[in-house]
Amino acid sequence: MDPIRTAMMNNRFTAIVEEASATLYRTAFTTYVKLAQDFQCALATPEGELFSHPEQSGVNIFMGLPLHSTLDFIGRETMQPGDVYITNDPFTTNGMVTHLMDVTMLRPVFHEGKLIAVGWTFIHASDIGGGVPGSISPSFTEVFQEGVRVRPMRLCRNDEIVPEVRDIFLYNSRIPDDMWGDFKAMLSALKGMERRLVELCKRYGAEQVSSGMRDVLDFAEAKARTVIAAIPDGTYSFSDYVELLKPGHYAHIMTTLRIEGDGIEVDFTGSDPQVPAAYNYTTGDRTHPYLVQALLNFILTQQPDTPRNGGLLRPIKTIAPRGTIVNAELPAAGGARVASSARVFDSIMACLNQAVPGGVLASGPGQIGIMALSAPHPRTGKTTVGVVNPLIGGSGGRATCDGVNAVDPRFGQVKSVPTELIEADTVLRVRRFALVPDSQSPGERQGGAALMIELENTGFEALTTVRGMNRFHFRPWGFKGGAHGRLGQAILNPGRADERNLGKIDVLKLAAGDVLRITTSAGGGFGDPLDRALDAIARDLRSGLVTAAHAERVYGLVFGADGTIDADATAARRAVLRKAAPELFDYGPEKEAYNRIWPAQMRSSLAIKVLAQKPALRQNLLVLVEQALTRRGATVDETSLDAALAEALDELSGRARRREPAPRMAAQ
């Protein structure tokens, strides 16, 4: 590998994909693409390995996405210049698509008759049909409820649109004109990547360009292995839960990180089977960036000049058993899979905290509430569907600095929609959009602040869905003495006689004059709060985000008669308040109580044993056993678990013999 040529080719490739990403961004139609930036473009080798990915716009969660299975399905030998393929099917593509709303296009790039690369692009489509406007409801139990599902098909032949394929999408969408606008932006981006790459081949020769692709992939791999090699060898585990829609129903995520030399194995064995709700996603047989984004972020933080491509994934092996929530099979629903991916991200970070001396990062807010609205447009009267805003929450405190207010590393690429645009394009009035005082979780490095939005419906009845809401029961965890984070909340008509605590929102009808207030969760603190620097607390007090009473309570401050911090008195009070070495993780009282009943190894054992049963039995069996042993309240061991499993199997078998219906599990 020639280092100068590799750097030069990486810069050339990056310029191509950055230009394409900017083209899509500037020409898209829907709010969620042109403002929130849920889209991306990239280039892959003919084999299917992404060798260049942008970083200045769009999302980074699919960096290194494997296209191999999709290209195998299409058949490279059938591809022709001017072809464009379209799909939104997670199952046929073996996880290239992770949920139906991510409509994806591929364009083979030819030079002198030879396939030299494949252009890739996707947008999150704001509506592809299905049971609700926006296509996503957390309570959907099957993919068939979420809209149209299209296997890879040829959308363009010789650069001419195949109208029958295009219309599969447009005829099934509530907003066909906007969808077609996004599609044309994707086609422009793909065409631009092809043109620039062919120009590069004409300038340097196709063999030099292909060699450059291999070199930048090898270079990224080498940089990743350097970072991994610096982490102490060992096995590190962490267990957490995705909160399903119905209170008291949880999906277990078990993560085990095995580090040896310059390689990492990430094992999700012990995670729950896929659920009859929209929290599943498909990741296929290869290492998938949607599973290991936390590791990619860590590598790029340690080596910022590393090329963004599939070489980053080569030292990482994943074990994601088929049929689990992190590698679901047909007919699993997946519209709200973002909540599960947040739990996976934080679980891997918890493993890294144990592996990296000093730790890395406390838990983030663990959710992103993406609100979609369907209502008549305030000017045209035409019913529209669009995203109002993605609502995140403060990130966890970090080893070297505080968390970020209202932003989390897992979702940092998703942008907010301006208030003025929300009010101009929808029937909603934004009464308040603000950071929440005293919501920064205490720590030597405190977590970021929670976000609150208050929306009033100024029109007639409007329909809203909010996907990705979580952390309404189990709090984000603090690390190394840092306090746990705060829970989320959704209130309808706060302060009025008809005030109602909604919990996690599925589908909500807003009457004229209704007010919806959503407050996000917030990430945990990092390090002992009694070690927080006094000048940092003084800065917090001046900002207005931390009150004096809160600082006295959680940071042990003492104020003098003039209202300033008394350093000597504070040091004395902190010495009295300081306790013995805290637990490594602060889960909050709810999860600590649950862990006393369900140790992580027992919850993993339940998942493994249930996964061994027939798919039709799994969810009913898991819920029966989990709820029975939770009600009992004693700590679960293998003996009690096996007895409860046998009893539940007998009960389900008896119902089958009597042809009685099993308990409804659809409301998870």
Protein Blocks (a to p, Z undefined) as FASTA:
>chain_A
ZZklmmmmmmmmmmmmmmmmmmmmmmmmbfklmmnopacdddddfkopafbdcfkgcjfk
lgoiafklmmmmnopmlpcehiacddfbfklnnomambfklccddddddeehiafbdcdd
ddddfbggjjbehhiafkbcbfklnoccdddddfbgghiacfklmmmmmmmpcblmlmmm
mmmmmmmmmmmmmmmmmmmmmmnopklmmmmmmmmmmmmmmmmmmmmmmpccdddddddd
dddfbghiacddddddddehjaccddfehiacdddbfkbccebjbdcfklmmmmmmmmmm
mmmmbccdfklmmmpccdddehiaklccdfbdfklmmmmmmmmmmmmmmmmmmmmghijb
dcdehiacddddddddfklopacdddfbdcfbdddddfkbccdehiafklmmpccddfkl
mmmmmcbdcfbdcddehkaccdfbdcddddddddddfbdcdddddehiahklbccddeeh
iacdddddddehehiakbccebjafbdcddehiacdddddddddedjfklpcfklmmmmm
mnopacfklmmmmnopacdfkopacfklmmmmmmmmpccdddfbdgbjklmmmmmmmgfk
lmmmmmmmmmmpcfklmmmmmmmmmmmmmmnopacdfklmmmmmmmmmmmmmmmmmnopa
cddfklZZ
